[in-house]
Amino acid sequence: MRFLFLLVILGGLVAGAVAGYRPAVEYIEAANRPTFRTQEAQRGGVTEVINATGTIEPVESVHVGAFVSGTIVTLGADFNDEVAAGDLLAEIDPRLYESNVARDEAALAARKAELQRAEAMLEHARKDEERAKTTKARSPTSIPDAEIDQVTFSRIAKEAEIDVAEAAVRQAEANLVNSKANLDYTRIVAPVAGIVIDRKIDRGQTVAAQFQTPELFVIAPDMRERVRIFAAVDEADIGRIRASGEEGRPVRFTVDAYPGEVFAGEIEQVRLNSDTMQNVVTYPVVLTAPNPELKLLPGMTADISFEIDSRNNVLRVPNAALRFFPKREHVREADLPILDGEEVLADLRASSSTRPDADSRADAEEDRRRHVWVEEDGLLRAVSVETGLSDYRATEIVAGEVDEGLALVVGVRDDE
C-alpha cells in the first residue's frame, strides 16, 4: 500500500514536469531572445556632399613698402584701420630729402643762368659776324678773310655752348624731379582703399631700402564685400566638384569662431596646379563668400561642404541600417550565406580603400547592392536593396523590397 502511494506521488511529479516543460522552455527562449533597435524607412530629401577644409584669405593683399630709407617719424594707420586711397600711413624723416630738393633747385637756377649767359654771348657773336660781313661787303680789302673766319667760327662755338647749357638745364631739371620724387616717397600713402591687416613698423624705427624694399603695411581691399577660401580637394573628388561648380550648386561652410552659423559661398576656380604630399594628390579649389559683417577673418579655418547632388521626396533608410551586421545566431538559417558574404565584403572594405581601375564600374554597381535586416519571428531576415545618393544621415533606396514605414534593424539593445 505504501509502495502504491509512492508510485502515485512520483507519477504526479512526472506529469507536472512534463506539463511545465514547454512553458519553461518558451520562457527561457523569450528571456534570451535579443531586443533589436529599429528605425523606419521614410520619404524625404537626400543631399550628397563632399567635405573639405580650407583657409580664409583676402581676395587681394596689397603689400605697401618704402622706396627711400630713413627714420619713421609719423604713423598714420594702425592694425584694423580702414583707410582710403591716398591716406597717410607713415612718414619717413624728410629733412635729408628736403635739402636735396633745395640743392637741386639751386643747381637748376645756376644752369638756367649759364644758359642765359650763353645765349647773350651767342647773340654778341652773331652781331660781330654780321658787322664783319657787312664791312667786308662794302670794302673787300678792309677786313682780312682770316678775321671773317674767326668771327664765323666764334658764332658756331657759341651755338654749341647753347646746346651744352640746355642739356645742363635738362639734367638739373631731372635731378630736381628725382629729388622731389624721393621727398614724396617719404610719405607712405595707401595705394588702395581697404583694411590694414598688418603693420610691421613702429615710430622711430629706421628702414633701409638700399638693397630691397622693406614691407611696412599689408592692406586688404574689399574685405567687407567678399573673401576667398582656399581648399585642397582630393583628386578622386575633383571631377564631381568641378561639375558641381559648373552647375552652380551651393557651397556651405562653417568656422570655429561661429559654430552655430552656416556661411554660403560659390566655386570661383578649380586650379590646375596639383600638390602631392605623402603620395596624396590634391587640387586647390578657390571659393568666394560675402563678408558684410566682417565675421570671416584672414587665417580662419573653414569646414566646407560641396553639394554634389540632391533629390527630394525619395525613399531613404538610415545609414545605421546599412552598416548593421548581425550575429549568426540572430539570423535565420536561409540568410546565413548572405551574412557570410556581407562579412567578407566588410573585411575587404576594411583592408583596402582602392580597387583596380579596370573593375571600377562593376565595383561601383556592386557597392550599390546592399542588405538591410528586418525582424521576423524573433530572427533577422535580409532584404536586398540598391542604394543611390547618401548623406551623413540617410541613403536613398532606388530598388528593393523596402516600403515606407518598414522597421529596419539598426542594432541590438545594450542591455541584451
C-alpha positions in Angstrom: 0.0 0.0 0.0 2.8 2.3 0.9 4.6 1.5 -2.4 1.5 2.3 -4.4 1.3 5.7 -2.7 4.8 6.4 -3.7 4.1 5.5 -7.2 1.2 7.8 -7.3 3.2 10.7 -5.9 6.1 10.0 -8.4 3.6 9.8 -11.3 2.2 13.2 -10.3 5.6 14.8 -10.2 6.4 13.4 -13.6 3.1 14.6 -15.1 3.7 18.1 -13.6 7.2 18.2 -15.0 6.0 17.2 -18.4 3.2 19.7 -18.3 5.5 22.5 -17.3 8.4 21.7 -19.6 7.2 23.5 -22.7 6.2 26.8 -20.9 9.6 26.7 -19.2 11.4 26.3 -22.5 9.4 29.0 -24.1 10.0 31.4 -21.2 13.8 30.7 -21.3 13.9 31.3 -25.1 11.9 34.5 -24.7 14.2 35.7 -22.0 17.3 35.0 -24.1 15.8 36.4 -27.3 17.6 39.7 -28.3 15.7 43.0 -28.5 16.6 44.9 -31.6 16.7 48.6 -32.1 14.9 49.7 -35.3 14.3 52.8 -37.4 11.7 53.2 -40.1 12.3 53.8 -43.8 10.9 57.2 -44.7 10.5 59.5 -47.6 12.4 62.8 -47.7 15.3 64.6 -49.3 18.9 63.4 -49.7 21.8 65.7 -50.4 25.2 64.2 -51.2 28.1 66.4 -50.2 31.9 66.2 -50.3 33.7 67.7 -47.2 37.0 69.5 -47.2 38.8 72.1 -45.1 40.2 75.5 -46.3 41.8 78.7 -45.2 40.1 82.1 -45.5 42.2 84.8 -47.2 41.5 88.3 -48.5 40.7 88.5 -52.2 43.7 90.7 -52.6 46.6 91.6 -50.2 48.4 94.8 -51.1 51.9 95.0 -49.6 53.0 98.5 -49.0 56.7 99.2 -48.8 59.2 102.1 -48.6 61.2 103.3 -51.6 63.6 105.5 -49.6 65.5 105.0 -46.4 65.2 106.9 -43.1 63.6 107.0 -39.7 59.8 106.7 -39.2 58.6 109.9 -37.6 54.8 109.6 -38.1 52.4 106.7 -38.1 49.1 107.4 -39.6 47.5 104.0 -39.5 47.3 101.0 -37.2 46.0 97.5 -37.2 42.4 97.1 -38.4 42.1 100.7 -39.5 40.0 101.3 -42.6 41.9 103.6 -45.0 41.0 105.3 -48.3 43.3 105.5 -51.2 45.9 108.3 -50.6 45.6 108.3 -46.8 48.9 108.8 -45.0 50.1 105.5 -43.5 53.5 106.6 -42.2 56.2 109.3 -42.9 59.9 109.0 -43.1 62.1 111.9 -41.8 62.1 114.2 -44.8 64.9 116.6 -43.8 67.6 115.0 -45.9 65.3 114.8 -48.9 64.2 118.4 -48.5 67.8 119.5 -48.5 68.4 117.5 -51.7 65.4 119.3 -53.3 66.9 122.7 -52.2 70.3 121.8 -53.6 68.9 120.7 -57.0 66.7 123.8 -57.2 69.8 125.9 -56.7 71.7 123.8 -59.3 68.8 124.3 -61.8 68.8 128.1 -61.2 72.6 128.1 -61.9 72.2 126.1 -65.1 69.5 128.4 -66.3 71.7 131.4 -65.6 74.5 129.8 -67.6 72.1 129.2 -70.4 71.2 132.9 -70.4 74.8 133.9 -70.4 75.5 131.5 -73.3 72.5 133.0 -75.2 73.9 136.5 -74.6 77.3 135.5 -75.8 75.8 133.8 -78.9 73.9 137.0 -79.7 77.1 139.0 -79.3 78.9 136.6 -81.7 76.2 136.9 -84.2 76.4 140.7 -84.1 80.1 140.6 -84.6 79.7 138.3 -87.5 77.1 140.5 -89.1 79.2 143.6 -88.8 82.3 141.9 -90.2 80.4 140.6 -93.2 78.7 144.0 -93.8 82.1 145.8 -93.7 83.6 143.1 -96.0 80.8 143.6 -98.4 81.4 147.4 -98.6 85.2 147.2 -98.7 86.6 143.8 -99.6 90.1 144.8 -98.6 89.2 146.4 -95.3 88.9 143.1 -93.3 91.1 140.0 -94.0 89.4 136.7 -94.7 91.1 135.2 -91.6 89.2 137.7 -89.4 85.9 136.8 -91.1 86.6 133.1 -90.5 87.4 133.9 -86.8 84.1 135.6 -86.1 82.1 132.9 -88.0 83.6 130.1 -86.0 83.2 132.0 -82.8 79.4 132.2 -83.6 79.3 128.4 -84.2 81.1 127.7 -80.9 78.6 129.9 -79.0 75.8 127.9 -80.6 77.4 124.7 -79.4 77.7 126.2 -75.9 73.9 126.9 -76.0 73.3 123.2 -76.7 75.6 122.3 -73.7 73.8 124.8 -71.5 70.4 123.5 -72.5 71.5 119.9 -71.8 72.8 121.0 -68.4 69.4 122.6 -67.6 67.6 119.4 -68.6 69.9 117.4 -66.4 69.3 119.8 -63.5 65.6 119.5 -64.0 65.8 115.7 -64.0 67.8 115.8 -60.8 65.2 118.1 -59.2 62.4 115.8 -60.3 64.2 112.8 -58.8 64.8 114.7 -55.5 61.1 115.8 -55.3 60.0 112.2 -56.0 62.2 111.0 -53.2 60.8 113.6 -51.0 57.3 112.5 -51.9 58.3 108.9 -51.2 58.9 109.9 -47.5 55.1 110.0 -47.2 53.9 106.4 -47.3 50.3 106.6 -48.5 47.7 103.9 -49.1 47.6 102.8 -52.8 44.1 101.4 -52.4 41.1 101.6 -50.0 40.9 98.8 -47.6 41.6 97.5 -44.1 45.1 97.4 -42.6 45.6 93.7 -41.6 49.3 94.0 -40.8 51.7 96.7 -39.6 55.4 95.8 -39.5 56.9 99.1 -38.3 56.9 101.4 -35.2 57.6 105.1 -34.8 61.3 105.7 -34.5 62.3 102.6 -36.5 64.8 103.0 -39.3 64.0 101.4 -42.6 66.7 100.7 -45.2 65.6 100.5 -48.8 69.0 100.3 -50.5 69.0 96.5 -51.1 65.4 95.5 -51.0 62.0 97.2 -50.5 61.0 96.8 -46.8 57.4 95.8 -46.2 55.6 98.2 -43.9 51.9 97.5 -44.2 49.5 95.0 -45.7 46.1 96.3 -46.8 43.2 94.1 -47.8 40.8 95.9 -50.1 37.1 94.9 -50.3 37.2 92.8 -47.1 33.6 93.7 -46.4 32.5 92.7 -49.9 33.9 89.2 -50.1 36.7 86.9 -49.1 38.3 83.8 -50.6 38.6 80.3 -49.2 41.4 78.1 -50.5 40.5 74.4 -50.1 42.7 71.4 -51.0 40.5 68.7 -52.6 41.5 65.1 -53.2 42.0 64.1 -56.8 39.2 61.4 -56.5 36.6 64.1 -55.8 37.8 67.0 -58.0 35.8 65.9 -61.1 32.5 65.9 -59.2 33.3 69.2 -57.5 34.2 70.7 -60.9 30.8 69.6 -62.3 29.1 71.0 -59.1 30.7 74.4 -59.8 29.6 74.3 -63.4 26.0 73.5 -62.3 26.1 76.4 -59.8 25.4 74.2 -56.8 25.7 75.9 -53.4 28.7 75.5 -51.2 28.3 75.9 -47.4 31.0 76.2 -44.7 31.4 76.9 -41.0 34.2 78.4 -38.9 35.1 77.6 -35.3 34.5 81.3 -34.3 30.8 81.0 -35.1 29.9 77.3 -34.5 26.2 77.8 -34.9 26.3 79.8 -38.2 26.5 78.4 -41.7 28.0 80.6 -44.4 27.3 80.3 -48.1 29.8 80.6 -50.9 30.4 79.6 -54.5 33.2 78.0 -56.5 35.2 80.6 -58.3 38.0 78.5 -59.7 39.4 74.9 -59.8 43.1 75.4 -60.3 45.3 73.0 -62.3 48.5 73.2 -60.2 48.3 70.0 -58.2 50.1 69.4 -54.9 51.4 66.0 -53.8 52.1 65.2 -50.2 52.8 61.7 -49.0 51.5 60.3 -52.3 48.2 62.1 -51.9 47.4 64.4 -54.8 45.2 67.4 -54.2 44.0 70.3 -56.2 43.3 73.8 -54.9 39.7 75.0 -55.2 39.0 78.7 -54.7 35.7 79.8 -53.2 34.3 83.3 -52.7 31.9 84.3 -50.0 30.3 87.6 -49.0 31.6 89.2 -45.7 29.4 92.2 -45.0 29.7 91.9 -41.2 33.4 91.2 -41.3 33.0 87.9 -39.4 35.3 86.0 -41.8 38.9 87.0 -40.9 42.1 86.1 -42.7 43.6 82.8 -41.5 40.4 81.2 -40.2 39.9 77.5 -41.0 36.7 76.7 -42.8 34.9 73.3 -42.8 33.4 73.1 -46.3 30.6 71.1 -47.7 30.3 70.9 -51.5 26.9 70.0 -52.7 27.3 67.3 -55.4 23.7 66.2 -56.0 20.3 66.3 -54.2 17.0 64.6 -54.6 13.6 65.3 -52.9 10.8 63.0 -51.8 12.7 59.7 -52.2 12.6 56.6 -50.1 15.5 56.6 -47.8 16.8 54.4 -45.0 19.0 55.3 -42.0 22.7 54.8 -42.7 22.9 52.8 -39.5 20.7 50.1 -41.1 23.2 49.7 -43.9 26.1 49.5 -41.5 24.5 46.9 -39.3 25.9 43.3 -39.4 24.1 40.9 -37.2 25.4 37.9 -35.3 25.0 34.5 -36.8 22.7 33.2 -34.0 20.3 36.1 -34.7 19.9 35.3 -38.4 17.5 32.8 -39.8 19.2 29.9 -41.5 18.1 30.8 -45.1 20.0 34.1 -44.9 23.3 32.8 -43.4 25.0 32.7 -46.8 24.1 36.3 -47.3 25.5 37.1 -43.9 28.8 35.4 -44.8 29.1 37.3 -48.0 28.5 40.6 -46.2 31.2 39.7 -43.7 33.7 39.0 -46.4 32.8 42.3 -48.2 33.2 44.2 -44.9 36.7 42.7 -44.4 37.6 43.7 -48.0 36.4 47.2 -47.4 38.3 47.5 -44.2 41.6 46.2 -45.7 41.6 48.2 -48.9 40.2 51.6 -49.8 41.1 51.4 -53.5 40.3 48.9 -56.3 41.7 48.3 -59.8 40.6 50.9 -62.4 39.5 48.2 -64.8 36.8 47.0 -62.4 35.8 50.4 -61.1 32.4 50.5 -62.8 31.5 47.0 -61.8 32.7 47.7 -58.3 30.6 50.8 -58.1 27.5 48.8 -59.1 28.4 46.2 -56.6 28.8 48.8 -53.9 25.2 50.0 -54.5 23.9 46.5 -53.8 23.4 46.2 -50.1 21.3 44.4 -47.5 19.2 45.6 -44.7 17.7 43.5 -41.9 14.2 43.2 -40.6 12.9 41.1 -37.6 10.7 38.2 -38.4 9.6 35.6 -35.8 12.4 36.5 -33.5 15.1 36.2 -36.1 16.5 38.5 -38.8 15.7 38.4 -42.4 17.9 40.0 -45.1 16.3 42.4 -47.6 18.4 43.2 -50.8 18.4 46.9 -51.8 20.1 49.1 -54.3 21.3 52.4 -53.0 21.5 55.8 -54.6 22.6 59.2 -53.1 23.8 59.2 -49.5 24.4 61.9 -46.9 25.5 61.8 -43.3 22.1 60.6 -42.0 20.3 58.6 -44.7 20.7 56.8 -48.0 18.4 56.8 -51.0 16.9 53.4 -52.0 16.3 53.1 -55.7 15.3 49.4 -55.8 14.5 46.7 -53.3 11.6 45.3 -51.2 11.6 48.2 -48.8 8.4 50.3 -48.3 7.8 53.5 -46.4 7.4 52.8 -42.7 9.2 49.4 -42.7 11.1 48.9 -39.4 14.8 48.2 -40.2 17.2 46.9 -37.6 20.0 49.2 -36.7 21.4 47.5 -33.6 20.9 45.4 -30.5 19.9 47.0 -27.2 22.8 47.4 -24.9 21.0 45.5 -22.1 21.0 42.3 -24.1 
